[in-house]
Amino acid sequence: MLGAKQMNQLLRHAERQDARVILVGDVKQIASIESGRAFGQLQQAGMATSVLNHIVRQRNYDLKRSVELAAQGKMKNALERVQEAGGLYESFSDDKYEAMIRMAATKYRLMSDKQRQNCLVIATSRAARDSLNEQIRSGLKAQKVLSGQEVGLESLSPVGWTKAEMRHVANYIQSQNATVQVDGDLVVRFAREYQSLGVQKGEYGRVVGGEDDKVKLQMQDGREILWNPSRQA
């Protein structure tokens, strides 16, 4: 995921320290976030490369074969293989998206304990994940599979903006993506102290608006500050 500049810095530092660098990645799945195809370009330039092509995750023959076909770029054949094995379900209702989520949640709830232990539920978006979790949990609680006191935690998720994207005020105001997120709100974590703003390293501010070239943040103590990401991001 390293860009050309970051890879150059890494390799130069390793050279100064007389260290060995082992790079792990997949040029077809994990692209560089910043400019430059560093990992792919190094391979094209003759970097010694080992390839892991033996599939061990899928134990079922049909699923393993479908993964092999997908790896070869034969997506139509891969999906047909999954369908033949009875592992592909479609919904044709008006609200297809919600219907598929309900179907997945119901199918999981009807599984035995042993089947659940070997089942992985994958969602395509944050909203789908939240809906799936809620429906599965409520169903398992109704079945008395889940019980006891619940503890709610507020979590932060990194979004992965580039440095250039972090400097644009419009991204904070118009987008639902930021440096981190909590419950759908945009949150900024300060990696250093800013005396002019009265902000300490490690503090968090929730995006509540914007004025001209600045973002309005509500800090943890309730006060509001105006922060200029083009200069301080």
FINU-892616 format. One record per residue (C-alpha): residue number from 1; residue in one letter; x, y, z. Coordinates in nm, 4 decimals. Layout:
<pts>
PT   resi   resn       east      north         up
PT    NUM      A          X          Y          Z
...
</pts>
This chain:
<pts>
PT   resi   resn       east      north         up
PT      1      M     0.0000     0.0000     0.0000
PT      2      L     0.3059     0.2264     0.0081
PT      3      G     0.3419     0.4964    -0.2535
PT      4      A     0.6643     0.5591    -0.4428
PT      5      K     0.7879     0.8310    -0.2050
PT      6      Q     0.7181     0.6263     0.1083
PT      7      M     0.8829     0.3173    -0.0405
PT      8      N     1.1899     0.5199    -0.1325
PT      9      Q     1.2158     0.6528     0.2238
PT     10      L     1.1727     0.3039     0.3691
PT     11      L     1.4392     0.1449     0.1492
PT     12      R     1.6879     0.4284     0.2041
PT     13      H     1.6418     0.4013     0.5804
PT     14      A     1.6871     0.0226     0.5651
PT     15      E     2.0040     0.0687     0.3596
PT     16      R     2.1499     0.3085     0.6169
PT     17      Q     2.0736     0.0592     0.8946
PT     18      D     2.2040    -0.2349     0.6901
PT     19      A     1.8640    -0.3990     0.7422
PT     20      R     1.6704    -0.6495     0.5346
PT     21      V     1.3270    -0.5503     0.4038
PT     22      I     1.0569    -0.8093     0.3340
PT     23      L     0.7592    -0.6718     0.1439
PT     24      V     0.4240    -0.8516     0.1558
PT     25      G     0.1277    -0.7612    -0.0615
PT     26      D    -0.0888    -0.8305    -0.3649
PT     27      V    -0.0754    -0.5932    -0.6607
PT     28      K    -0.4199    -0.7098    -0.7728
PT     29      Q    -0.5917    -0.6433    -0.4406
PT     30      I    -0.3963    -0.3873    -0.2397
PT     31      A    -0.2999    -0.0815    -0.4413
PT     32      S    -0.0789     0.2051    -0.3242
PT     33      I    -0.2785     0.4729    -0.1430
PT     34      E    -0.0500     0.7558    -0.2477
PT     35      S     0.0988     0.8064    -0.5950
PT     36      G     0.3149     0.5365    -0.7482
PT     37      R     0.2808     0.1580    -0.7866
PT     38      A     0.5848     0.0931    -0.5692
PT     39      F     0.5344    -0.2784    -0.4964
PT     40      G     0.4428    -0.3663    -0.8540
PT     41      Q     0.7198    -0.1533    -1.0029
PT     42      L     0.9828    -0.3220    -0.7847
PT     43      Q     0.8678    -0.6614    -0.9102
PT     44      Q     0.8774    -0.5404    -1.2703
PT     45      A     1.2311    -0.4144    -1.2104
PT     46      G     1.3463    -0.7653    -1.1139
PT     47      M     1.2939    -0.7816    -0.7358
PT     48      A     1.3111    -1.1442    -0.6140
PT     49      T     0.9497    -1.2475    -0.5530
PT     50      S     0.7832    -1.5518    -0.4005
PT     51      V     0.4191    -1.6252    -0.4771
PT     52      L     0.1696    -1.7940    -0.2451
PT     53      N    -0.0698    -1.9764    -0.4762
PT     54      H    -0.1765    -2.2742    -0.2658
PT     55      I    -0.5239    -2.2101    -0.1235
PT     56      V    -0.5667    -2.3374     0.2337
PT     57      R    -0.8585    -2.1283     0.3669
PT     58      Q    -1.1324    -2.3085     0.1713
PT     59      R    -1.1657    -2.6735     0.2698
PT     60      N    -1.4806    -2.7438     0.0697
PT     61      Y    -1.3875    -2.8594    -0.2834
PT     62      D    -1.6544    -2.6557    -0.4646
PT     63      L    -1.5729    -2.3358    -0.2773
PT     64      K    -1.2015    -2.3908    -0.3245
PT     65      R    -1.2519    -2.4396    -0.6976
PT     66      S    -1.4598    -2.1203    -0.7174
PT     67      V    -1.1794    -1.9266    -0.5466
PT     68      E    -0.9279    -2.0679    -0.7933
PT     69      L    -1.1472    -1.9554    -1.0835
PT     70      A    -1.1866    -1.6081    -0.9292
PT     71      A    -0.8085    -1.5805    -0.8895
PT     72      Q    -0.7794    -1.6518    -1.2622
PT     73      G    -1.0218    -1.3687    -1.3379
PT     74      K    -1.3036    -1.6052    -1.4364
PT     75      M    -1.5681    -1.4448    -1.2139
PT     76      K    -1.8688    -1.5773    -1.4089
PT     77      N    -1.7440    -1.9345    -1.3785
PT     78      A    -1.6588    -1.8815    -1.0103
PT     79      L    -2.0110    -1.7616    -0.9257
PT     80      E    -2.1653    -2.0447    -1.1277
PT     81      R    -1.9591    -2.2905    -0.9248
PT     82      V    -2.0822    -2.1382    -0.5978
PT     83      Q    -2.4401    -2.1472    -0.7224
PT     84      E    -2.4103    -2.5132    -0.8223
PT     85      A    -2.2884    -2.5893    -0.4704
PT     86      G    -2.5986    -2.4228    -0.3248
PT     87      G    -2.4056    -2.1341    -0.1774
PT     88      L    -2.5550    -1.8452    -0.3737
PT     89      Y    -2.8855    -1.6834    -0.2750
PT     90      E    -3.0655    -1.4047    -0.4546
PT     91      S    -3.3477    -1.1744    -0.3502
PT     92      F    -3.5890    -1.0240    -0.6013
PT     93      S    -3.7979    -0.8094    -0.3646
PT     94      D    -3.8340    -0.4339    -0.4033
PT     95      D    -3.5866    -0.3625    -0.1239
PT     96      K    -3.3229    -0.6101    -0.2374
PT     97      Y    -3.0512    -0.4671    -0.0148
PT     98      E    -3.2476    -0.4967     0.3094
PT     99      A    -3.3949    -0.8294     0.2011
PT    100      M    -3.0480    -0.9803     0.1527
PT    101      I    -2.9421    -0.8557     0.4948
PT    102      R    -3.2519    -1.0094     0.6556
PT    103      M    -3.1915    -1.3346     0.4673
PT    104      A    -2.8284    -1.3541     0.5846
PT    105      A    -2.9227    -1.2748     0.9444
PT    106      T    -3.2018    -1.5336     0.9447
PT    107      K    -2.9817    -1.8026     0.7909
PT    108      Y    -2.7140    -1.7394     1.0551
PT    109      R    -2.9647    -1.7520     1.3424
PT    110      L    -3.0997    -2.0864     1.2207
PT    111      M    -2.7569    -2.2481     1.2221
PT    112      S    -2.6437    -2.4843     1.4954
PT    113      D    -2.3750    -2.3721     1.7402
PT    114      K    -2.1174    -2.5807     1.5533
PT    115      Q    -2.2151    -2.4310     1.2185
PT    116      R    -2.1882    -2.0766     1.3577
PT    117      Q    -1.8367    -2.1459     1.4827
PT    118      N    -1.7309    -2.2193     1.1243
PT    119      C    -1.9276    -1.9376     0.9620
PT    120      L    -1.8038    -1.5918     0.8678
PT    121      V    -2.0576    -1.3193     0.7864
PT    122      I    -1.9155    -1.0519     0.5544
PT    123      A    -2.0860    -0.7179     0.4873
PT    124      T    -2.0167    -0.4881     0.1931
PT    125      S    -2.0594    -0.1620     0.3839
PT    126      R    -2.0596    -0.0124     0.7327
PT    127      A    -2.4384     0.0286     0.7227
PT    128      A    -2.4886    -0.3346     0.6189
PT    129      R    -2.2556    -0.4517     0.8934
PT    130      D    -2.4436    -0.2564     1.1592
PT    131      S    -2.7801    -0.3835     1.0358
PT    132      L    -2.6565    -0.7434     1.0238
PT    133      N    -2.5104    -0.7244     1.3732
PT    134      E    -2.8304    -0.5788     1.5155
PT    135      Q    -3.0579    -0.8352     1.3489
PT    136      I    -2.8368    -1.1298     1.4411
PT    137      R    -2.7986    -1.0152     1.8017
PT    138      S    -3.1686    -0.9473     1.8508
PT    139      G    -3.2534    -1.2882     1.7042
PT    140      L    -3.0002    -1.4724     1.9198
PT    141      K    -3.1250    -1.2891     2.2294
PT    142      A    -3.4808    -1.3939     2.1466
PT    143      Q    -3.3556    -1.7538     2.1200
PT    144      K    -3.1819    -1.7132     2.4600
PT    145      V    -2.8476    -1.7880     2.2932
PT    146      L    -2.7187    -1.4478     2.4064
PT    147      S    -2.7878    -1.3347     2.7593
PT    148      G    -2.6391    -1.1286     3.0377
PT    149      Q    -2.5533    -0.7621     3.0749
PT    150      E    -2.4630    -0.5652     2.7618
PT    151      V    -2.1763    -0.3167     2.7444
PT    152      G    -2.1789    -0.0498     2.4723
PT    153      L    -1.8487     0.0858     2.3433
PT    154      E    -1.7852     0.3885     2.1230
PT    155      S    -1.5276     0.2952     1.8581
PT    156      L    -1.3185     0.4918     1.6095
PT    157      S    -1.2442     0.3620     1.2597
PT    158      P    -0.9633     0.5039     1.0419
PT    159      V    -1.0825     0.6008     0.6959
PT    160      G    -0.7538     0.6205     0.5088
PT    161      W    -0.7367     0.9648     0.3505
PT    162      T    -0.4151     1.0697     0.1825
PT    163      K    -0.2310     1.3722     0.3189
PT    164      A    -0.3622     1.5796     0.0296
PT    165      E    -0.7230     1.4823     0.1047
PT    166      M    -0.6801     1.5682     0.4723
PT    167      R    -0.5938     1.9284     0.3846
PT    168      H    -0.9222     2.0096     0.2035
PT    169      V    -1.1986     2.1586     0.4177
PT    170      A    -1.4668     2.0449     0.1724
PT    171      N    -1.3878     1.6815     0.2453
PT    172      Y    -1.4718     1.7268     0.6127
PT    173      I    -1.7933     1.9165     0.5452
PT    174      Q    -1.9405     1.7312     0.2485
PT    175      S    -1.8181     1.3755     0.2933
PT    176      Q    -1.9034     1.1120     0.5495
PT    177      N    -1.5370     1.0101     0.5511
PT    178      A    -1.2707     1.1596     0.7752
PT    179      T    -0.9590     1.0571     0.9617
PT    180      V    -1.1711     0.8540     1.2034
PT    181      Q    -1.5422     0.7947     1.2538
PT    182      V    -1.7646     0.7309     1.5539
PT    183      D    -2.1336     0.6481     1.5113
PT    184      G    -2.1279     0.8061     1.1635
PT    185      D    -1.9925     1.1436     1.2860
PT    186      L    -1.6626     1.2850     1.1658
PT    187      V    -1.3895     1.2952     1.4285
PT    188      V    -1.0367     1.4348     1.4092
PT    189      R    -0.7579     1.3092     1.6343
PT    190      F    -0.4688     1.5501     1.6925
PT    191      A    -0.1295     1.3820     1.6630
PT    192      R     0.0547     1.6794     1.8139
PT    193      E    -0.0022     1.9774     2.0422
PT    194      Y    -0.1321     2.3086     1.8993
PT    195      Q    -0.0858     2.5870     2.1534
PT    196      S    -0.2633     2.8403     1.9325
PT    197      L    -0.5775     2.6255     1.9471
PT    198      G    -0.5359     2.5136     2.3052
PT    199      V    -0.5260     2.1523     2.1875
PT    200      Q    -0.3148     1.8793     2.3433
PT    201      K    -0.1661     1.5788     2.1634
PT    202      G    -0.4148     1.2906     2.1542
PT    203      E    -0.7283     1.5057     2.1893
PT    204      Y    -1.0343     1.4440     1.9734
PT    205      G    -1.2668     1.6914     1.8054
PT    206      R    -1.6018     1.6147     1.6428
PT    207      V    -1.6764     1.7982     1.3154
PT    208      V    -1.9842     2.0179     1.3646
PT    209      G    -1.9511     2.2648     1.0761
PT    210      G    -1.7211     2.4850     0.8743
PT    211      E    -1.6426     2.8496     0.8109
PT    212      D    -1.4474     2.9656     0.5036
PT    213      D    -1.1203     2.7698     0.5057
PT    214      K    -1.1661     2.6252     0.8544
PT    215      V    -1.3445     2.3311     1.0121
PT    216      K    -1.5449     2.3817     1.3314
PT    217      L    -1.4672     2.1127     1.5880
PT    218      Q    -1.6373     2.0392     1.9179
PT    219      M    -1.3738     1.9153     2.1587
PT    220      Q    -1.4190     1.6564     2.4318
PT    221      D    -1.4643     1.9247     2.6990
PT    222      G    -1.7501     2.0860     2.5010
PT    223      R    -1.5668     2.3917     2.3678
PT    224      E    -1.5630     2.4688     1.9963
PT    225      I    -1.2564     2.5634     1.7948
PT    226      L    -1.1882     2.6588     1.4334
PT    227      W    -0.9200     2.4395     1.2787
PT    228      N    -0.7441     2.4949     0.9449
PT    229      P    -0.6601     2.1527     0.7978
PT    230      S    -0.4667     2.3030     0.5044
PT    231      R    -0.2062     2.4295     0.7521
PT    232      Q    -0.2460     2.2011     1.0533
PT    233      A    -0.3477     1.8587     0.9140
</pts>
